[in-house]
Amino acid sequence: MKAHDGHYIDGAWRPAAGQDGIDVVNPVDEQVIGRVPAGTAEDVDQAVRAARAALPAWAATPPAERAARLGALRDVLVARKDEIAETVTAELGSPLKFSENVHAAVPIAVAGSYAELAATYAFEEKAGNSTVYLEPVGVVGAITPWNYPLHQIVAKVAPALAAGCTSVLKPAEDTPLVAQLFAEAVHEAGVPAGVFNLVTGLGPVAGQALAEHPGVDLVSFTGSTAVGRQIGRAAGAAVKRVALELGGKSANVILPSADLAKAVNVGVANVMSNSGQTCSAWTRMLVHRDQYEEAVALAATAAAKYGERIGPVVNAKQRARVRSYIERGVAEGARLVAGGPESPREQGYFVAPTVFADVTPEMTIAQEEIFGPVLSVLRYEDEEDALRIANGTVYGLAGAVWAGDEAEAVAFARRMDTGQVDINGGRFNPLAPFGGYKQSGVGRELGTHGLAEYLQTKSLQF
């Protein structure tokens, strides 16, 4: 793996202000594969200053030209898709096929969607005797997680570019290599100097400096709810905008009329995908009491097939965290029907695909985000009980409903307190707004709603 020893600032790789670095470790074999600079507040300040200097010209660039740069960026990502997949596999541990089909392909689709949107979006409109202009919010501080490293970068930087904003990216310290690759792609696509900047570093240092910098107009953060609260407090003190995509504990509700086997198998696959490191994963499977034991048996059988198919979690700390939740589930009385806390391999940060039965809504594993390949199966008495359980956490990011009749599934989904619901296995849509209710966040990503986060409104009266 190639790693730059500087930060991408004002269109070039600049030497880091400090001497400290961050080792990048392959979670499969625990070997160091690269090293990147541990950015400081000084590095962040240089990047923000570059973004502010580039803002007037980029904001004034016609949308068609911004769309052309985004189209060029998409084309570069397409040309380098194999390198993207290999890089994510190396630093995240994702199986290569999953990296190709998701970690590389989805960001390419999102970049393409914003290239098209920038060319067609109505940045002004008439309202009576007024003309309303939608203008870039300014400099964006983008702080991204490790679980879908390139997708989360593109989901923030692409709409910022489309809106006419400039940005500074602080990627997760566990997966910085694909962020450096993205900076190379931005450069190759001809995006003007200073419009996009990259500072690698630790969250409490570089991330905090970026979130609190007075030159940043909007902080877009994806990560834990705890850190999101800190960023929200800092932004509130400075009266700056935030977009927060935080944790989830999504419910997969299987109504009695559904195809049970399909709903269970797809539900297990959803939880095991990306080794369970997905904020929108359907980690709570809700099944009617009359079908419960059959569903548990199906889930246990399905989970066993993933033992050799999923990769590790990202690091030793995350592995310990997931194991501790599994142990707590057992201690609180849940029935372990697949997997468990023991490591399935001697090397690497692997966690066994795990399924719990006899989980009650108040148990820790049914309330807190685990972020690993762990599924809880809960029984419900009737539809109202299912709704109570589905809505009974502090989160509201995603979910699923299965029913024999689509209208029945939609009626239930409309009552769920969550930002996105898949009906009978509905496919991912890069144009659909993604974001949460309650403590799952503020704001939306993707599509027109994602673009709106990077715009502010001005009206002129005539």
N, C-alpha and C positions, 0 to 999 in steps of 0.2 A: 504494500500500500504506500502511495505517495502522500507525504504530509508537508505542508508549507510551514516554515518557521517564523512567519510573520502574520499580520492581519491584512485583510483586503480593505483598504481605505483610499477613497478618492481615486479609484481606478487603477490602483497598483498594490502590490504586496509590500507592506511597510514593516520595518523591524519593530518588534514588540518593545514596549517601554521597560518591561521587567525581564528578568532572567528565568523565572519559574516556568515550568511546563507541565503538561498533563499527558500521562501515558494513555494510549488507546489500547484496550485489551480485547482480544477475541474471546467471547464467552464460551466458545466450544472447547478450546484447548488451554485457555487462561494464559495465552502468550501475548506479549506486547507486540503490536503490529505498527505502531506509529506514535508520534509525540507532537503535540501542538502547543502554542503559547498559552499560558494562563494569563489572560488579559487583565489589565488593571483599570482603575478609574481614569487614568491618563489616556489609555488606549481608547476607551469609550468616548471620552471627551473629544479626541481627535476625529473619531468617526462621526459623532454627532455634528461637529463643526463642518465637516465635509458635506454631510447631508443637508445642513441648513444652507450652505453656500450654493449647492446645486438645486435647491428647491425652486427658486423663482423661474429659472429657465425650463425645468422639467414640467412645472405646473402650467406654464404657458405653451408647452408643446401640444400641437393639435392631437386630439384623440386618435386620429387615423395613424399618426406616426407612433404614438405610444402602442397602438395595436400592432404595428409592424415590428416593433422591438420585441413585443411579447411573442409574436409569431416566430421571430428568429430564435428567441430563447427556447420555445417549444421544439423547434427543429434541431437545435444543438442537443437538447435532452434526448431526443429520439436517436440522434447519431451516437450518443454516448450511453444508451440504455443498458448495454451489457456491462459497461464499467460501473454504472450506478448500481446495478443488481449485485455485482461482485463486491463492491465496497460496503453496501448495507449488510450483505451476508457476513463479511469479515468482521465488522464492528458491532453488529447487533446479534449475530448468530442465527439469523433467519435462514431457513432452507432456501437454496438458490431458486428453485421454481417459484416459491412464494415471493421472493424478492423480485423476480422478473415480472410476475403477474400482478403484483400489488405495489411493492415499494418503488418500482420504476414506472410501471404503466399508469398508475393512478395520478401521480404528479404531472405526467405528460398530458393526460386528459384534462386536468384542471388548468394547466397553463394554456392549453388550446382553447378552453372555454372562455378564459379571460381575454385572450387575443380577439376572439369573436365579439365578446361583450364590449370591449373597449371601442370597437369600431361601430357599434350599433346603439350603445346606451344613450339615452336622452339626458345630456348634462344641463339642459335648460328646458323650462316649460312655462306655459302661460297659465295664470290663475287670475281671472277677472282682469283688472287693470294693472296687474303686476306681472313681471317676468321673474321667475325663480331660477336661480343658478345653483348648481351643485358643484362645489369647488373642493379641491383636495384639502384634507384636514391639516396637512403639514408633514412634519417629520415623524415617522413611525418607528417605535422601538419594538422589534419582534423577538420574543423569547420563546423558543420551541423545545419540545420534549424529544426523548430518544426512541419512543416506541414506533412512530412512523416518521422517521427523521426528515426525509425529503418531502413527503406529502405535506407535513405541517409547515415546512418552509415555504413551499409554493402556495399553499392556501393563504398565507399572509402576504408574501412579497408580490405575488402576481396581481391581486386586487389593488395593492398599494401602487404598483406601477401603472395599472389601468386608470386609477383615479387621479394620477398626477402627483402622488406623494413620493418622497424619498424615504429611505429606510436604513436602519442599522439592525443587523441580525446578531443575536447571541444564541447559538445553538446549544443543545445539551452537550455536556462535557463527555458523555459516554459515546456519542456518535458524531464527532465533529468532522470526520473525513469527507462524508458526503456533502456537508455544508461547504467545505472548501472546493469540492468538485462543482457545486452549484455556482459558487463565485466565479470559477473559471468559465462556466457556461454563460453567465451574465456578461462577462467581459467579451467573450467570443461573439455574443449576440449583438454587440455594439451599443449596449446601454451606456449612456454618458457617465463619465467619471463623477463619483459622489452620489449618484442616484441610489446605488445599492452599496452597502458597506458591511463587512463581516468582522466581528471580534469574537474570538473563541475565549472561553474562560469558565470559571466556576460561578454558579448561581449567586451565592452570597456576596461575591465580589463584583464581577462584571455585570451579572444580571441585575443586581441591586443598583449599581451605578447607572445603568441604562434606564431602569424604571424610574429612578428619582431625578434624572438629568433635566434641568429646566429647559433645555433645548428640544426636548421630545414632546410632541403634541398628543400622541396617542400611544398607549402601550397595549400591544396585542400579545397575550400570554396564553399558552396551553400547558397545563400541568396539574399539580395537585390543588385541591381546594384550600389547603392550609397556606400554600404560597400565594394562591390567588387572593386570599384575604389580605395578606401583607401588601401585595401590589395595589389592591383596591384602596387600602388605607393611605398609602403613599400618594397615589394618584388623586384621591379625594382632597388631601391636604394641599396639593398643587393645583386643584381644579383642572385636571387634564382628563381626557377621555380614556376609557379602558374597554377592551374586548377580552373577555375571560372565558376560555373553554376549559372546564375543570373536570371533576371526577364524575363517576357514574356507578349505578348499581341497578342496571336495567332489567326489567321483567320480561320474560318470554311467556306469555299467557296462552295456554293451549285450552281452548274451549271444547266441550264434549263432542261437538259435531265435527271437529277437525280430523284430518288424517293423522292419527297419533304417531305412527312410525316415522312418517316424513317430518313432522314437527319436532320430534325428539332428536332425530338424526341431524337435522339442520341446526337445531339448537346447540347440540354438543359441538358440532363443527365450528359454530360461531364462537363459542367460549374458548376452544382450543386454538383457534386461529391466532397467529403471531405469538404463540405460547401464552395466551391469555392476557397479553399486554395491550389491551384495547379498551379505551375508556368507555366505549359504547357497547361492550360485550354484554350479551344477555346472560348474566351470571346467576339470575334467579329464574328457575323454570317452575311455573305454576301449573299444576295439574289437578283436575277434579278427583275427588276422593275415590270414585268408582273406577278410575283408570290409573290410579296412582302407582300401585305395585307393578303394573305392566310397564308404565313409563320408566320407573326406576330401573327395571331389568334392561330395558332397551338402552337407557342412558349408560349403564355400566358396561354393556357390551360394546357400544359405540366408542366410549372413552378408551377402552382397552386397545382399540385399533390405532390410537394416536401415540402409543408408547415410543415407537421408533420414527414417527413422522414429524413431530414438532421439535423445534430447536430449544435452546436453553433460554432462561430469562437473562436479562442484560448484564447483571453483575452479582457478586457474592452477597452484597447487602440486600438486593432484591430477592435472591433465593432464600436468605434467612427470613425475610419478611413473610414471604409466601408460606414457608414451612411453619412459621409461628402461627399463622392463621389456621392452617390445617390442624395443628395440635390443639388450638383453642376450640375448633369445631368439635373435635373428639371429646375434649374435656367438658364441653357444654351439653353433650348428649346426642349429637348428630351421629347418624349411622354411616360409616365409611363403606361404600360399595365398590369403589375403584380408586386406585392410587393410594396416596398416603404421604407422610412427611419424609420418608426415607428417600435418599437420592437414588435414581435409577442407574446412574453411571458414576464411575470413580473420578472421572475428570470432567470439567465443565460445569456450568451453573444450571444444571438440569433439575426440573421438578416433574414428578410423575403426574400425568393427567388424572385428576382427582374428581370424584363425584360423591356428594353427601346426600343421603336421604334422611327423612324424619327431621328436616330442618324446620324450625318454627320462626315466625317473622321477627321475634325479638332477639334471636341469636346474633352474635357478632358477625358470623360469616354471611348472614342475611342482611346486615345493615351497613357494613363497611366495605370499601373498595379494596380488593385483595391484589389485583393486577397480576394474576398468574392463572394457570390452567386449572381453575377450581370452580366447579358447578354445584350450586345448592338446589335441590328439588324440594319444593314446598307443595303441600296439598291444600286445596280450598274446598269449601262446602257448596257454595253456589256463586253465581256471577257477582253479586254484591261483595261477597267475601273476597273473591279474586281481585276486585277493584280496590278494596281496602288494602290488601297486601301489596298490590302493584304500586300503589301511591304511598305506601307506608315507610318511605325512607326520606332522607334530606335531599336526595338526588332526583334528577329528572332529565337525563340526557337522551336516552333512546329507549327502545323496547320493540316488542313484536307481539302480534296477535295472530292466532291460527283459528280458523273456523271453516265449516263446510260451506257456508254461505258468506260471500264477500261482504255483503251489507251488514251481516251480523258482526263480522270482525271490525268493520269500520265504525259501527256504533259503539263498540267497546273501546276502540282506540281513541275516539274523540273524547272519552271521559278520563283518559290517562293524563296525569300531570307530567308530561315529558315532551321534549322538543322534536323527536323524530320517532316514528313507529313504522316498522315493516309489516305489511299485510301478507300473510301466507307466503312468506319468503321473498318479498319484493326486492328487486336488485338495487345495488348502490347507484345513486344518481349524482354526478358531480355538479349538477345545476340546482339541486335541492338544498335549501338552507339547513345548516347543521349547527346546533347549539342547544343549551339546556334551560330548563326551568329550575327554580329553587337554587340550591347550592351547586348546581352543575354549571353555572356560569351566567355571563351577561353578554349579549350580542350574538351574532351569527356569522358563520363562514360559508363560503361557496355561493356561486350564482349571484344574482342581482342583490340579494340580501347581504351577502358577504361584501360586495362592492360598496354598498351603502355605508358600511362601518367606517370607510375611509374618506367619506365625503361630509362636508358641512354645507349648510343651506344659507343662501343670501337672496333676498327679494328686493327688486326695484319697482317702485310704484310710479305709474305714469298718469 
